[in-house]
Amino acid sequence: MMEELRISEWASQFGLGEAYYDYRGQYHKFTDPARAAILSAMGVDLRHHGESLPIEISLLPPVRVCTQDELYCDVVVKQSDPDTCIRALVVTEYGDQTPFEIALQSLQRPSEAVYRLPLPVSVPVGYHQLQISVGPQTAQCALIVTPSRCYEPNAIHQGQRYWGLSIQLYTLRSNKNWGVGDFGDLQALISTAARQGCQLIGLNPLHALRPAHPEHISPYSPSHRDFLNVLYVSVPAIPEYQNSNDAQSVIIRSQIKIDALRVSDQVQYLEVAKIKLQVLRILFDEFYRNEIAYHTTRAHAFRAYVDQRGAALQQHALYDALDEHFSQMPAHQYGWRSWPDEYHDLNSQAVREFAHAYSWKIQFYMYLQWLAADQLAHAQQLARENGMSIGLYGDVAVGVDPNGSEVWSNKKLYIDGVSVGAPPDPLALKGQDWGIPPQHPFELQRQAYLPFIHMLRATMRSVGALRIDHVMTLCRLWWVPRGLEATEGVYVHYPLEDLVKLVALESVRNQCVVIGEDLGTVPDAMRHAMERFALYHYKVLFFEKGFDGQFKAPHDYPQRALAVVTTHDLPPFKSWWQGDDIHLRSQLNMYPDATTQQYVLHEREADRRLLMLALARTGLWYWHEHQPLPEYSFALMRAAYLYAGLSPSALLVIQPEDLMEMIDPVNVPGTSTQHANWQRKLSADLSECLHKPEVQEMLSAIGKTRRGDNPN
């Protein structure tokens, strides 16, 4: 009994929940063994009977995040003369200084040792420092003042509603790429789509993976979220390529292979990387000989990028260089955890010596990041020049590869022995274990949220909208202890108020709309925060139902939302309608039992009938409930999109797979090697597909619904 009581006390201090309601509304209590395993991973010694706090606060917390409506900071003064004054100084990010002094006895006291220090009303929005002294004690903390809401374009405030496309960049086909969709394909698509009235193009996460290990392909398990996947670089668009005889020779010798990679139905990542990286090394050598050596304008642009991204870029490039170095040794092929021990520490002598001996390799990987960042920025510029109001719509992954660069460069932030996942839901009835390590919420505070801030800034840099995958990460995450099933996880809470305020600050500074992917089990606190801070909801037609089980009418969708019919984690519409996805999941042994599979089949049959009723009520299809269901058709898929398009939701995106009437999904949640996730290409060139008469007619009709006109 005492052990259970101690676990509950520790769990409360470290943000672990006691229970939760699942997607069906059923109550589940977390087990003590699971909570004990998580506390142990967080560094708690359950045998210790003394008091221990997650963060020791002396005078000031590590960071204070507040809006301009709540300009104060709590100061912890354990012993003091009641006549003692607090002497304080605010130093803004611009270098301005505001000193002030307040007597302790005049301050509000939320608790016995805590004094509420009001801050000057002149403190602007931004990143500042607060310094205080109380008698002989001194302290300082990061002071971050944020806007009260995220950014929204004025046109959306005035009622404009936009539509766009949502693509997986690597799936794009063209006669110019080398077997994987790239930034050149993206730029070509922008020009074509803009002429159709498209206002945004959604992208899968573009985060850096591991060039030395191109077989690690999931965009949702990146090496580092602050940097880009260099396989998306369009080599022919690099200035060095045009005059490089050596590069041209490689391409001539590899042309047959490149042609085969282009026509393949799946991305052959290993083969693509082999050719691309070989040519990129040649171009880097020529860049150094012809640009860096002569201090050209292009060389200055590279140096400016390196200076801007600072130590983080150096560390990431150092990781990639080390990963390449050790990838050639069979025993060390799986990221930093498989490297010799002396290379596990970023600041070790061995790592410093490597950085000195292989500085040219580090420069190469910084060059690749520069190329990728430049091409992505050019794509967003092109989108705006072509009249797109939003342009690129990015996606940020919920976590990172435990063997990758982000964890290696900040191991203290990440928890070993547990991974992030999700409880059972309609997408994965056995729950999910994503294999990515969670961040320690209190260590994130100790680091003044800098990793989170840098991630937001990096991912918002070249987009007009950003989707935060699994937005509940701002509030709580499902931690699964190693050795336990995904169903045995525990919710661990994060400082929601602080994190959502930081999202608002970076959103306003980057003029970036923020969409929170709020599917699954969403706590009320998260929903309220999204409303208060103007984070857009993510509304999926398949899931939007009322309490009566009926599909919600379009007018019941919220205005501040992005509406979709389906997503990369769901089947394309044709597959959903025909039940192909249910058959696939059965083949993959993803149903707990035959009874569950039968239930899903009956539920899908009911959903199809309910969708037809919804389409009939809105005048998009002539059908009544006593008629048989229609067979799949392009017209039926069109009606489903028009239904979502009629909603007041400011944004609507279309999956190209639906325009091409595809069946195979991008990803099957809950699988890894069982299904070829993140590999399947589109069945045709998307730019050519957009010129088909039936597609043009559909996009024209959707444009009318978005403008409020009759689509028929």
C-alpha positions in Angstrom: 0.0 0.0 0.0 2.8 2.4 0.9 4.5 1.6 -2.5 1.3 2.5 -4.3 0.9 5.7 -2.4 4.5 6.7 -3.1 4.1 6.0 -6.8 1.0 8.2 -6.9 2.8 11.0 -5.1 5.7 10.9 -7.5 3.4 10.6 -10.5 1.5 13.7 -9.5 4.8 15.7 -9.1 6.2 14.6 -12.5 3.0 15.1 -14.5 1.8 11.5 -14.9 -1.9 11.0 -15.3 -4.0 8.6 -13.2 -6.5 7.5 -15.8 -8.1 8.5 -19.1 -11.2 8.0 -21.3 -10.6 6.2 -24.6 -12.1 7.1 -28.0 -15.2 5.1 -27.0 -15.7 7.0 -23.7 -14.5 4.1 -21.6 -12.5 4.8 -18.4 -9.1 3.2 -18.0 -6.8 3.5 -14.9 -3.1 3.5 -15.5 -1.2 0.6 -13.8 1.4 1.2 -11.1 4.0 -0.9 -12.9 3.7 1.3 -16.0 3.9 4.5 -14.0 6.8 3.2 -11.9 8.7 2.3 -15.1 8.2 5.8 -16.5 9.2 7.5 -13.2 12.3 5.4 -13.2 13.1 6.4 -16.8 12.7 10.1 -15.7 15.3 9.5 -13.0 13.1 9.1 -10.0 14.4 6.7 -7.3 11.2 5.3 -5.9 13.1 3.9 -2.9 13.9 7.5 -1.8 11.5 8.7 0.9 12.7 12.4 0.9 11.2 15.3 -1.0 12.4 15.9 -4.5 11.0 18.4 -7.0 11.2 18.1 -10.8 12.7 21.6 -10.9 14.4 23.3 -8.0 13.4 27.0 -8.1 15.6 29.6 -6.4 14.1 33.0 -6.6 13.1 32.6 -10.3 12.0 29.7 -12.5 14.2 28.9 -15.5 11.8 30.7 -17.9 8.6 32.8 -17.6 6.3 32.8 -20.6 3.4 35.2 -20.6 1.2 37.3 -22.8 1.1 41.1 -22.5 -2.1 40.7 -20.5 -0.3 38.8 -17.7 3.0 40.7 -17.2 4.2 39.3 -13.9 6.6 36.7 -12.6 6.4 34.7 -9.4 9.5 35.1 -7.2 10.3 32.5 -4.5 11.7 34.1 -1.4 12.0 31.6 1.4 13.5 33.9 4.1 13.6 37.7 4.0 13.0 40.9 5.9 9.5 42.1 5.2 10.9 45.5 4.3 13.3 44.0 1.7 12.9 45.2 -1.9 13.1 43.3 -5.1 15.4 45.1 -7.4 14.8 44.0 -11.0 16.0 44.6 -14.5 14.4 43.6 -17.8 16.8 43.4 -20.8 14.9 43.1 -24.0 16.1 41.2 -27.1 16.8 44.6 -28.6 19.2 45.6 -25.8 16.8 48.0 -24.1 17.0 48.0 -20.3 14.2 48.8 -17.8 15.3 48.8 -14.1 12.6 48.9 -11.4 12.3 48.3 -7.6 9.3 47.1 -5.5 9.0 46.4 -1.8 8.1 42.8 -1.0 5.4 43.8 1.5 3.5 45.6 -1.3 3.3 42.5 -3.5 0.5 39.9 -3.8 1.4 36.5 -2.3 -0.1 33.5 -4.0 1.5 31.3 -1.4 3.7 31.6 1.7 7.0 31.9 0.0 5.9 33.2 -3.4 5.6 36.9 -4.3 4.0 38.0 -7.6 6.3 40.6 -9.2 4.5 42.9 -11.7 6.6 43.6 -14.8 6.7 46.9 -16.6 3.9 47.4 -19.1 6.4 48.6 -21.6 7.9 45.2 -22.1 7.3 44.3 -25.8 6.5 40.9 -27.3 9.7 39.0 -27.7 12.6 37.1 -26.0 14.1 38.9 -23.1 15.9 38.4 -19.8 14.7 39.2 -16.3 17.3 39.8 -13.6 16.4 40.3 -9.9 18.1 40.6 -6.5 16.5 40.2 -3.1 19.1 41.2 -0.5 22.2 39.2 -1.2 20.4 36.7 -3.5 20.4 37.2 -7.2 18.9 35.3 -10.1 17.9 35.7 -13.8 15.6 33.9 -16.1 14.4 33.9 -19.7 11.3 36.2 -20.0 9.2 35.5 -23.1 6.3 37.8 -23.9 3.9 36.5 -26.5 0.9 37.6 -28.5 -2.5 36.3 -27.3 -3.3 34.6 -30.7 -1.7 32.9 -33.6 -1.4 34.6 -37.0 -4.3 34.7 -39.4 -4.3 36.4 -42.8 -6.7 39.4 -43.1 -8.5 37.7 -46.1 -9.5 34.8 -43.9 -10.8 37.3 -41.3 -12.9 38.8 -44.0 -14.4 35.4 -44.9 -12.2 34.1 -47.7 -12.0 30.3 -48.0 -9.2 28.6 -49.8 -8.5 25.2 -51.3 -5.2 23.4 -52.0 -3.5 20.1 -52.6 -1.8 17.9 -50.0 1.1 15.9 -51.3 3.8 13.6 -50.2 6.7 15.2 -52.0 8.7 12.0 -52.6 5.6 10.5 -54.5 5.7 13.1 -57.3 6.6 11.7 -60.8 8.3 13.7 -63.5 10.7 13.3 -66.4 13.2 15.5 -64.6 13.6 14.0 -61.1 16.0 11.1 -60.3 13.4 8.7 -58.9 12.2 10.7 -56.0 10.0 13.8 -56.0 12.1 16.9 -55.3 12.0 20.7 -54.9 12.2 21.1 -58.7 9.0 19.0 -59.1 7.4 21.1 -56.3 8.2 24.3 -58.1 6.7 22.9 -61.4 3.6 21.9 -59.5 3.2 25.3 -58.0 3.0 27.0 -61.4 0.5 24.4 -62.7 -1.7 24.4 -59.6 -1.8 28.2 -59.1 -3.4 28.5 -62.5 -6.3 26.3 -61.3 -7.0 28.5 -58.3 -5.0 26.5 -55.8 -4.0 28.7 -52.8 -1.8 26.2 -50.8 0.2 23.1 -51.2 0.5 20.8 -48.2 3.7 18.8 -47.8 4.8 15.8 -45.7 7.4 16.6 -43.1 10.6 17.7 -44.9 12.8 17.1 -41.9 16.4 15.8 -42.2 16.7 12.1 -42.3 20.1 10.3 -42.3 21.9 10.6 -45.7 24.3 7.8 -44.8 21.3 5.5 -44.1 18.7 6.3 -46.8 16.8 3.1 -45.9 15.4 5.0 -42.9 12.6 6.7 -44.7 9.7 7.7 -42.4 9.2 11.5 -42.5 7.7 11.1 -39.0 10.9 9.6 -37.5 13.5 12.2 -38.6 17.0 12.7 -37.6 16.6 16.4 -36.8 13.5 18.6 -37.2 15.4 21.8 -37.6 17.0 20.8 -40.9 15.9 19.3 -44.2 16.0 16.0 -46.1 18.7 16.6 -48.6 17.3 13.9 -51.0 14.7 16.6 -52.0 17.4 18.8 -53.6 16.9 19.1 -57.3 20.4 18.6 -58.7 19.8 20.1 -62.1 18.7 23.3 -60.4 22.1 23.7 -58.6 24.2 26.4 -60.4 27.4 24.3 -60.2 25.7 21.5 -62.1 25.4 23.3 -65.4 29.2 23.7 -65.9 30.3 20.5 -64.3 31.7 18.0 -66.8 32.4 15.5 -64.1 28.8 15.6 -62.9 27.5 15.4 -66.4 29.6 12.3 -67.0 28.2 10.5 -64.0 24.7 11.3 -65.2 25.4 10.0 -68.7 26.8 6.7 -67.2 23.8 6.4 -64.9 21.0 7.5 -67.3 19.6 4.0 -67.7 19.4 3.5 -64.0 17.9 7.0 -63.5 15.2 6.2 -66.1 14.4 3.0 -64.3 14.1 4.8 -60.9 11.8 7.3 -62.5 9.3 4.7 -63.8 9.4 2.5 -60.6 6.1 2.4 -58.7 8.0 2.8 -55.4 10.9 5.1 -54.4 14.1 3.1 -54.4 15.7 5.2 -51.7 19.1 3.4 -51.6 19.6 3.7 -55.3 18.4 7.3 -55.5 20.7 8.3 -52.7 23.7 6.5 -54.2 23.5 8.5 -57.4 22.5 11.8 -55.9 25.1 11.9 -53.2 27.8 10.9 -55.7 27.0 13.9 -57.9 26.5 16.3 -55.0 30.0 15.5 -53.7 31.4 16.4 -57.1 29.4 19.7 -57.1 30.6 20.5 -53.6 34.2 20.1 -54.7 33.6 22.4 -57.6 31.8 24.9 -55.4 34.8 25.1 -53.1 37.3 25.4 -56.0 35.3 28.0 -58.0 33.2 29.9 -55.4 34.7 29.7 -51.9 38.3 30.1 -53.1 37.4 33.3 -55.0 34.9 34.8 -52.4 32.1 35.0 -54.9 28.6 36.3 -54.2 27.4 32.7 -54.0 30.2 31.9 -51.5 29.0 34.9 -49.4 25.4 33.5 -49.5 26.6 30.2 -48.2 28.6 31.8 -45.4 25.7 33.9 -44.4 23.5 30.8 -44.2 26.1 29.0 -42.0 26.4 32.1 -39.7 22.6 32.4 -39.4 22.1 28.7 -38.5 25.0 28.8 -36.1 26.2 26.0 -33.8 23.0 23.9 -34.5 23.9 23.5 -38.1 27.6 22.7 -37.3 26.4 20.0 -34.9 24.0 18.5 -37.3 26.5 18.4 -40.1 29.0 16.9 -37.7 26.5 14.2 -36.8 26.0 13.4 -40.6 29.8 13.3 -41.1 30.2 10.9 -38.2 27.2 8.8 -39.3 28.8 8.4 -42.8 32.1 7.6 -41.2 30.8 4.8 -39.0 28.3 3.5 -41.6 31.1 1.9 -43.4 31.8 -0.3 -40.4 29.3 -3.2 -40.1 29.1 -3.0 -36.3 28.3 0.7 -36.2 25.5 1.1 -38.8 22.6 2.2 -36.6 23.2 5.8 -35.6 25.1 7.2 -32.6 24.0 4.5 -30.2 26.1 2.0 -32.2 29.2 4.2 -32.5 32.1 3.7 -30.1 31.4 5.1 -26.7 33.8 8.0 -27.0 31.7 9.5 -29.8 28.4 9.4 -27.9 29.2 12.8 -26.3 29.0 15.8 -28.6 31.7 17.6 -26.5 34.1 14.7 -26.1 37.8 14.9 -27.1 37.2 12.2 -29.8 34.4 14.2 -31.4 36.5 17.4 -31.4 39.4 15.6 -33.0 37.1 14.1 -35.7 35.6 17.5 -36.4 39.1 18.9 -36.9 40.3 16.0 -39.1 37.2 15.9 -41.3 36.1 19.5 -41.5 35.6 19.2 -45.2 33.0 16.5 -44.6 31.2 18.8 -42.2 31.3 21.6 -44.8 29.8 19.2 -47.4 26.8 18.4 -45.2 26.3 22.1 -44.4 26.4 22.8 -48.2 23.6 20.2 -48.7 21.5 21.9 -46.1 22.1 25.3 -47.7 21.0 23.9 -51.1 17.8 22.4 -49.6 16.9 25.5 -47.7 17.5 27.8 -50.7 15.4 25.6 -53.0 12.5 25.4 -50.5 12.6 29.1 -49.9 12.5 29.7 -53.7 9.4 27.4 -53.9 7.6 29.5 -51.3 8.6 32.7 -53.1 7.4 31.2 -56.4 4.0 30.3 -54.8 3.5 33.9 -53.6 4.6 35.3 -57.0 1.9 33.0 -58.6 -0.8 34.5 -56.4 -1.1 31.8 -53.7 -2.3 33.3 -50.5 -0.8 30.7 -48.3 1.7 29.0 -50.5 3.5 26.0 -48.9 1.8 24.3 -46.0 4.4 22.4 -43.9 4.1 19.6 -41.4 6.2 19.1 -38.2 6.6 15.6 -36.8 5.8 14.8 -33.2 9.2 13.3 -32.5 12.5 12.1 -33.8 14.6 9.0 -34.4 16.3 7.9 -31.1 19.5 7.2 -33.1 19.5 10.5 -34.9 21.1 13.9 -34.8 18.5 15.8 -32.6 18.8 13.3 -29.7 22.6 13.0 -30.0 23.1 16.7 -29.8 20.9 17.1 -26.8 20.7 13.7 -25.0 19.7 15.3 -21.7 16.4 16.4 -23.1 15.3 12.9 -24.3 14.1 10.1 -22.1 15.6 6.6 -22.7 13.6 3.5 -21.9 10.2 4.7 -23.1 8.8 5.7 -26.5 5.9 7.8 -27.7 2.7 6.3 -29.2 -1.0 6.4 -28.9 -3.7 4.5 -27.1 -6.1 2.3 -29.2 -8.3 4.3 -31.6 -10.2 3.6 -34.8 -6.9 3.9 -36.8 -5.0 1.4 -34.7 -7.1 -0.8 -32.5 -4.1 -2.3 -30.7 -2.6 1.1 -29.9 0.6 2.5 -31.4 4.2 2.6 -30.3 6.1 4.9 -32.7 9.5 4.1 -31.4 10.4 7.8 -30.8 11.7 9.0 -27.5 9.8 11.7 -25.6 11.3 14.9 -24.3 11.5 15.4 -20.6 9.0 18.1 -19.9 11.0 19.6 -17.0 14.3 19.5 -18.8 12.6 21.4 -21.6 11.7 24.1 -19.1 15.2 24.0 -17.7 16.5 24.7 -21.2 14.0 27.7 -21.4 12.1 25.9 -24.2 14.9 26.7 -26.7 14.8 23.4 -28.6 11.0 23.9 -29.1 11.5 27.5 -30.2 14.2 26.6 -32.6 12.1 23.8 -34.1 9.1 26.1 -34.6 11.3 28.8 -36.2 13.0 26.3 -38.5 9.8 24.7 -39.7 8.0 28.0 -40.2 10.8 29.6 -42.1 9.7 28.9 -45.6 5.9 28.1 -45.3 2.7 30.0 -45.0 1.0 27.4 -42.8 2.2 24.7 -40.5 0.5 21.5 -39.3 1.6 20.3 -35.9 1.3 16.6 -36.1 -0.5 15.1 -33.0 -1.0 18.6 -31.5 -1.8 16.9 -28.2 2.0 16.8 -27.7 1.6 20.4 -26.4 -0.5 19.1 -23.6 0.3 15.4 -23.0 1.9 12.4 -24.7 1.3 8.7 -24.5 4.5 7.2 -23.1 5.0 3.4 -23.5 7.6 1.9 -21.2 10.1 -0.5 -23.0 8.9 -4.1 -22.8 5.2 -3.2 -22.4 2.5 -3.2 -25.0 1.2 0.1 -26.6 -2.1 -0.4 -24.7 -0.2 -0.2 -21.4 1.1 3.4 -21.9 0.6 6.3 -19.6 -0.2 10.0 -20.4 2.5 12.4 -19.3 1.6 16.1 -19.2 3.5 19.0 -20.7 3.3 22.8 -19.9 0.5 23.5 -22.4 0.1 27.2 -21.5 3.7 27.9 -22.2 4.0 25.9 -25.3 0.9 27.2 -27.0 2.0 30.8 -26.3 5.4 30.1 -27.9 3.5 28.7 -31.0 1.6 32.0 -31.1 4.8 34.1 -30.9 6.6 32.2 -33.7 3.4 32.1 -35.8 3.0 35.9 -35.7 6.7 36.5 -36.3 6.7 34.2 -39.3 3.2 35.1 -40.5 2.3 31.4 -40.5 -1.1 29.9 -39.9 -0.9 27.0 -37.5 -3.1 23.9 -37.8 -3.2 21.4 -34.9 -3.8 17.8 -35.9 -6.3 17.1 -33.2 -7.5 13.6 -34.1 -7.9 10.8 -31.7 -8.2 11.3 -27.9 -8.1 15.1 -27.4 -8.3 16.4 -23.8 -10.6 19.4 -23.1 -7.6 21.6 -22.1 -6.1 21.2 -25.6 -9.4 22.0 -27.3 -9.8 25.2 -25.1 -6.2 26.3 -25.8 -6.8 25.9 -29.6 -9.8 28.1 -29.4 -8.1 30.8 -27.2 -4.9 31.0 -29.3 -6.5 30.6 -32.8 -4.9 27.2 -33.7 -6.8 25.7 -36.6 -8.6 22.4 -36.1 -8.0 19.5 -38.5 -11.3 18.2 -39.7 -11.5 14.8 -41.5 -14.8 14.1 -43.3 -14.7 10.4 -42.4 -14.6 11.3 -38.6 -16.9 14.3 -38.5 -20.0 12.9 -36.9 -22.6 14.1 -34.4 -23.8 12.4 -31.3 -26.5 10.8 -33.3 -23.9 9.1 -35.6 -24.8 11.1 -38.6 -22.2 12.9 -40.6 -22.1 16.5 -39.6 -23.6 19.0 -42.0 -21.0 21.3 -43.7 -22.3 24.3 -41.8 -21.4 22.6 -38.5 -17.7 22.6 -39.3 -15.7 25.4 -37.6 -14.5 28.3 -39.6 -11.0 28.2 -38.0 -10.1 24.8 -39.5 -8.5 22.8 -42.3 -11.0 20.3 -43.8 -9.9 17.1 -45.6 -11.8 14.1 -46.9 -8.9 11.7 -46.0 -5.2 11.9 -45.0 -1.9 10.1 -45.4 -2.8 7.8 -42.5 -6.2 6.9 -44.0 -7.1 5.1 -47.2 -7.8 7.1 -50.4 -11.5 7.6 -50.9 -11.9 4.8 -53.4 -10.3 2.3 -51.1 -12.5 3.6 -48.2 -15.6 3.2 -50.2 -14.8 -0.2 -51.5 -13.4 -1.5 -48.2 -10.0 -2.3 -49.7 -8.4 -0.9 -46.6 -10.2 -3.3 -44.3 -9.1 -6.2 -46.5 -5.5 -4.9 -46.3 -5.6 -4.6 -42.5 -6.9 -8.2 -42.3 -4.0 -9.4 -44.5 -1.6 -7.5 -42.2 -3.2 -9.2 -39.1 -4.1 -5.9 -37.6 -7.4 -6.8 -36.0 -7.4 -8.2 -32.5 -9.9 -10.9 -33.5 -12.5 -11.9 -36.1 -15.3 -10.3 -34.2 -13.6 -6.9 -34.3 -13.0 -7.2 -38.0 -16.7 -8.0 -38.5 -17.7 -5.0 -36.4 -15.4 -2.8 -38.6 -17.1 -4.1 -41.8 -20.6 -3.5 -40.5 -19.5 0.0 -39.3 -18.1 0.8 -42.7 -21.3 -0.3 -44.4 -23.3 2.0 -42.1 -20.9 4.8 -42.7 -21.3 4.5 -46.5 -25.0 4.8 -46.1 -24.8 7.7 -43.7 -22.5 9.5 -46.1 -24.9 9.0 -49.0 -27.7 10.4 -46.8 -25.5 13.4 -46.1 -24.7 14.0 -49.8 -28.4 13.7 -50.6 -29.4 16.2 -47.9 -27.0 18.8 -49.4 -28.2 18.2 -52.9 -24.9 16.7 -54.1 -26.3 13.3 -55.0 -29.8 11.9 -55.7 -30.3 8.9 -53.4 -32.6 7.7 -50.7 -32.0 5.2 -48.0 -34.1 2.4 -49.6 -31.9 2.4 -52.7 -28.8 0.2 -53.0 -25.5 2.0 -52.5 -23.8 3.2 -55.7 -20.6 1.7 -57.0 -17.5 3.8 -56.6 -17.1 6.5 -59.3 -15.1 9.7 -59.8 -18.4 11.6 -59.5 -19.0 10.1 -56.0 -15.5 11.1 -54.9 -16.1 14.6 -56.4 -19.3 14.9 -54.3 -17.5 14.0 -51.1 -15.0 16.8 -51.7 -17.7 19.3 -52.6 -19.4 18.4 -49.3 -16.3 19.3 -47.3 -15.8 22.3 -49.6 -19.2 23.7 -48.7 -18.1 24.0 -45.0 -17.1 27.4 -43.6 -13.7 26.0 -42.8 -11.1 28.5 -44.1 -8.9 25.8 -45.7 -9.6 22.7 -47.7 -7.0 20.3 -49.1 -7.4 17.6 -51.7 -5.3 14.4 -51.9 -3.9 13.7 -55.4 -4.4 10.0 -54.8 -8.2 10.7 -55.0 -7.8 12.7 -58.2 -6.0 9.6 -59.6 -8.5 7.2 -58.1 -5.8 5.2 -56.3 -6.3 2.5 -53.7 -2.9 1.8 -52.0 -2.4 4.0 -48.9 0.6 6.2 -48.2 1.0 4.7 -44.7 -0.8 2.1 -42.6 -0.5 3.2 -38.9 0.7 0.5 -36.6 2.9 -1.1 -39.2 6.6 -0.8 -40.1 7.9 -3.6 -42.4 4.5 -5.2 -42.9 3.5 -2.6 -45.5 5.6 -0.5 -47.9 4.9 2.8 -46.0 6.3 6.1 -47.4 7.5 4.4 -50.6 4.5 4.3 -53.0 4.6 6.9 -55.7 1.6 8.6 -57.4 0.3 6.6 -60.3 0.8 9.5 -62.7 2.4 12.9 -63.1 0.3 15.2 -61.0 0.9 18.2 -63.2 -0.5 16.2 -66.1 -3.4 14.9 -64.0 -4.5 18.5 -63.2 -5.0 19.1 -66.9 -7.5 16.2 -67.3 -11.0 17.6 -68.1 -12.8 15.8 -65.3 -10.2 17.0 -62.8 -10.3 20.6 -64.0 -14.1 20.5 -63.8 -13.9 19.2 -60.2 -11.4 21.8 -59.1 -13.5 24.5 -60.8 -16.6 23.3 -58.8 -14.6 23.3 -55.6 -13.4 26.8 -56.3 -17.1 27.8 -56.6 -18.0 26.3 -53.3 -15.1 28.0 -51.6 -16.3 31.4 -53.0 -19.8 30.6 -51.9 -21.2 30.0 -55.4 -23.4 27.0 -56.5 -20.9 24.3 -57.6 -23.4 22.8 -60.1 
